[in-house]
Amino acid sequence: MTTILAIQGDCFAAIGSDSQWTDEYGRVGKMSQPKVVQVGRYMIGVAGDTRGANIIQHIFTPPALPVKLSGTKLTKFVVANFVPAYKEIMESHGIGRPQYDGEPARTSVETLVVANGVIFQIDEDYGTEMDSNRLYAVGSGGHFGLGALQALTEKKKLTIPTCKQVLLKSLAIAAKFDQGTGAPFHTFIQQAANGR
């Protein structure tokens, strides 16, 4: 159980997460490692099976990200290079299910990836999305957090300090309504290298 939220700024991405783990027996604990990790030049947040997050944090070596890549070239790079490498590592370690009998390949995690200050959502079917609302949420408390993000960002200038504050408030709201989400909360910022 997890909540990971993100806000796309004009030349940066802000991402935040909770720290709680919950197992199938209802036990609750606080993670000693963040749910959003730096892997190479990427920031990656994983919601779903803990094993998927372990693989991303300790095993995954994503393709080298060109520093100044942006716009449609960055999107094409993520779709053509990052996602296939992500899919391969998940499937090779038992987290993904390969395509069979007309069913698409799937994984048991949802992922937010920040590359060069741009947020990409990778869904369970390995589809890659970018939201025109510039707000993202995955995990069990994601729908509560997304509603809070929308309400708290409306008509606000999205500066880095504002986004950090909004992420922390939205994560606290998600925790109030989702038993799988809990403090402490963490925020992370990645700025675009080229200042888009």
Legacy VTK file of the C-alpha trace (Angstrom):
# vtk DataFile Version 3.0
C-alpha trace
ASCII
DATASET POLYDATA
POINTS 196 float
0.000 0.000 0.000
1.417 3.330 -1.060
0.698 6.853 -2.175
3.033 8.580 -4.604
2.035 11.986 -5.941
3.719 14.298 -8.441
3.346 17.784 -9.877
4.785 18.841 -13.225
6.224 22.357 -12.972
7.351 24.517 -15.889
10.999 23.445 -15.677
10.949 20.916 -12.830
9.110 17.926 -11.439
8.093 17.559 -7.790
7.317 14.087 -6.463
6.379 12.902 -2.999
5.612 9.677 -1.181
4.538 8.218 2.106
6.665 5.787 4.142
4.205 3.177 5.368
4.180 -0.496 4.513
1.215 -2.749 5.151
1.085 -6.501 4.717
-1.757 -8.928 4.041
-2.135 -9.591 7.778
-2.795 -5.929 8.531
0.594 -5.247 10.078
1.850 -1.705 9.573
5.404 -0.379 9.624
7.550 2.506 8.431
10.001 1.930 5.603
13.669 2.677 6.202
14.208 3.457 2.513
12.237 5.965 0.440
9.587 4.861 -2.057
11.023 7.330 -4.566
14.604 6.550 -5.523
17.287 8.020 -7.740
18.351 5.463 -10.347
20.963 6.915 -12.656
19.557 10.261 -13.856
15.958 9.166 -13.184
13.762 9.527 -10.124
11.427 6.536 -9.884
8.487 5.951 -7.551
6.854 2.514 -7.467
3.434 1.618 -6.023
2.304 -1.997 -5.724
4.326 -5.081 -4.893
7.316 -4.327 -2.675
9.379 -6.699 -4.802
8.937 -4.352 -7.786
10.305 -1.445 -5.771
13.219 -3.615 -4.580
14.081 -4.477 -8.174
13.998 -0.840 -9.264
16.106 0.322 -6.326
18.724 -2.430 -6.233
18.882 -4.195 -9.614
17.551 -2.000 -12.449
20.068 -0.208 -14.654
18.016 2.035 -16.931
19.297 3.272 -20.291
21.583 6.299 -20.079
19.489 9.457 -20.292
20.909 12.200 -22.542
21.087 15.379 -20.433
19.556 17.863 -22.851
16.832 15.618 -24.269
13.391 17.262 -23.996
9.967 17.534 -25.633
8.864 14.840 -28.058
12.407 13.464 -28.311
12.392 12.814 -24.549
8.965 11.155 -24.739
10.130 8.980 -27.635
13.265 8.013 -25.672
11.230 7.018 -22.612
8.738 4.981 -24.677
11.337 3.366 -26.978
14.213 2.845 -24.531
13.244 3.187 -20.867
9.930 1.275 -20.922
11.308 -1.825 -22.728
14.224 -2.015 -20.244
11.787 -1.565 -17.327
9.481 -4.274 -18.737
12.392 -6.677 -19.228
13.704 -6.278 -15.663
10.233 -6.716 -14.167
9.417 -9.815 -16.203
12.849 -11.396 -15.683
12.400 -11.099 -11.900
8.844 -12.419 -11.749
7.000 -9.120 -11.290
5.699 -8.823 -14.824
3.554 -11.245 -16.739
4.472 -11.623 -20.415
1.867 -11.310 -23.150
-0.075 -14.527 -23.766
-3.368 -15.696 -25.317
-4.118 -12.220 -26.623
-3.763 -10.675 -23.168
-1.309 -7.784 -22.905
1.837 -7.990 -20.820
1.273 -6.642 -17.294
3.157 -5.891 -14.126
1.908 -5.686 -10.554
3.171 -2.134 -10.037
2.389 1.388 -11.178
5.333 3.695 -11.604
6.061 7.406 -11.828
9.312 8.199 -13.615
10.944 11.610 -13.703
13.401 12.099 -16.562
15.065 15.469 -17.207
12.451 17.177 -15.050
9.475 15.605 -16.867
6.997 13.160 -15.298
5.892 9.965 -17.051
3.361 7.531 -15.614
3.928 3.886 -16.511
0.805 1.835 -15.953
0.451 -1.873 -15.212
0.191 -2.614 -18.954
3.447 -0.674 -19.592
1.514 2.149 -21.242
3.170 5.534 -20.800
1.115 8.606 -20.004
1.661 12.317 -19.538
-1.293 14.181 -18.001
-2.258 17.598 -19.371
-3.429 18.519 -15.841
0.214 18.112 -14.752
-0.853 16.143 -11.662
-0.073 12.475 -11.039
-1.008 9.880 -8.434
-0.423 6.145 -8.029
-1.040 3.708 -5.209
-3.827 2.856 -2.824
-4.270 6.455 -1.651
-3.674 7.953 -5.070
-7.270 8.964 -5.759
-7.485 10.846 -2.448
-4.134 12.499 -3.069
-5.034 13.454 -6.628
-8.209 15.203 -5.455
-6.199 17.089 -2.853
-3.566 18.042 -5.435
-6.232 19.436 -7.741
-7.874 21.482 -4.985
-4.587 22.776 -3.569
-2.942 23.722 -6.894
-5.919 25.418 -8.507
-5.056 29.029 -9.399
-1.639 28.804 -7.703
1.701 29.586 -9.246
3.592 26.297 -9.131
6.969 27.167 -7.639
9.226 24.541 -6.076
8.413 25.593 -2.472
4.670 25.680 -3.255
4.791 22.219 -4.836
6.649 20.728 -1.858
4.052 22.195 0.519
1.132 20.995 -1.632
2.610 17.491 -1.905
3.001 17.223 1.881
-0.577 18.431 2.514
-1.973 16.108 -0.180
-0.103 13.102 1.214
-1.475 13.882 4.682
-5.014 14.011 3.246
-4.467 10.683 1.469
-3.252 9.169 4.753
-6.390 10.364 6.528
-8.614 8.358 4.167
-6.383 5.449 3.075
-5.238 2.960 5.709
-2.319 1.952 3.469
-0.752 5.427 3.533
1.175 6.947 6.425
3.768 9.466 7.548
6.514 10.437 7.425
6.181 11.992 3.990
9.033 12.833 1.618
9.369 15.219 -1.318
11.915 15.241 -4.117
12.635 17.742 -6.894
14.283 17.273 -10.266
14.925 20.300 -12.436
15.180 20.170 -16.204
18.840 20.358 -17.200
18.121 22.655 -20.129
15.738 24.970 -18.265
13.007 24.313 -20.841
LINES 1 197
196 0 1 2 3 4 5 6 7 8 9 10 11 12 13 14 15 16 17 18 19 20 21 22 23 24 25 26 27 28 29 30 31 32 33 34 35 36 37 38 39 40 41 42 43 44 45 46 47 48 49 50 51 52 53 54 55 56 57 58 59 60 61 62 63 64 65 66 67 68 69 70 71 72 73 74 75 76 77 78 79 80 81 82 83 84 85 86 87 88 89 90 91 92 93 94 95 96 97 98 99 100 101 102 103 104 105 106 107 108 109 110 111 112 113 114 115 116 117 118 119 120 121 122 123 124 125 126 127 128 129 130 131 132 133 134 135 136 137 138 139 140 141 142 143 144 145 146 147 148 149 150 151 152 153 154 155 156 157 158 159 160 161 162 163 164 165 166 167 168 169 170 171 172 173 174 175 176 177 178 179 180 181 182 183 184 185 186 187 188 189 190 191 192 193 194 195
